[in-house]
Amino acid sequence: MAAKTDAVGKTYPAVSYAVGREKVREFAAAVGEDRDLHFDPEAARAAGYPDVVAPPMFAVVYSGPALTPALFDPEVGVDFSRMVHGGQEFVWGPPVVAGDEIVTEVEVKDVSERGGLAFFVFESRSTNQDGETVCTGTWTNIVR
Amino acid sequence: MTELAPGQALPELKVTPDKYLTYRYAGASGDFNPIHIDEEFAQSVGLPGRILHGLWMMAQVARAVGAAGDGPQALRSLSIQFRGMGFPEQELAISATVKDVADGVATVEAEAFQDGRRIIRKGQAKLDVG
């Protein structure tokens, strides 16, 4: 298969996400993060946060939707029926708490071929309402 | 906070996702790919059955490593490679070892196994340890 590299460097419209207290609780419960800070606003305030704190992997929730247009972009050309999630990296900044407004931008970072497989690497950068980068994600998808 | 030293193994995390976990995680994460929630669809694309979300498994690695830190902010980064599929109702075991500690940051390596199969490899985390 010939992976098209034309889309490398392409960016997509920013997607915003409003972090809600119940969503943080739902996600923390689903992944088994059991610290009080994720569930109890009083516990979070006592620890110096304005509201419940999102677990690190909540990055999936606020940054994931920004990936969709890139994954479905014909210019990128990901064949979904043959796609597997090959690898993932997150680098976290300041904590994300309920009430935050997170904006995520996505860029096609790299497209390459190795051993008959096509590697599509996307980068997401998520910024809070104060302009701080709360998470950078590197999403590697492999198409067989 | 736990004192961490190079070569030290973190407590192993063992978790068995119940039959309905993939539905709850689909709702919580927004990832409704039918390979995770539809047995018939999964089989129609050649899988043995519904498979776990890779990012849920990664979240277990994050939890295993993060537990050694002081609060949810301690985990500074995590990267992993997926090597295999995980299934509901089978125990997932996360092992993690401290590689080095420098300037208050521990570098931790982690892997995840299910039924003897290595599902996540080359996990590498940075953890604030004060």
Interface residues (C-beta under 8 A of the other chain):
Chain A: K23 E26 F27 A29 A30 V31 G32 E33 R35 L37 H38 A47 V53 A54 P55 P56 M57 V60 V61 G64 P65 S81 V84 H85 G86 G87 Q88 E89 F90 V91 W92 P94 P95 T138
Chain B: V15 L21 R24 Y25 G27 A28 S29 G30 D31 V45 G54 L55 W56 M58 A59 Q60 A62 R63 G66 G71 P72 Q73 L75 R76 S77 L78 S79 I80 Q81 F82 K122
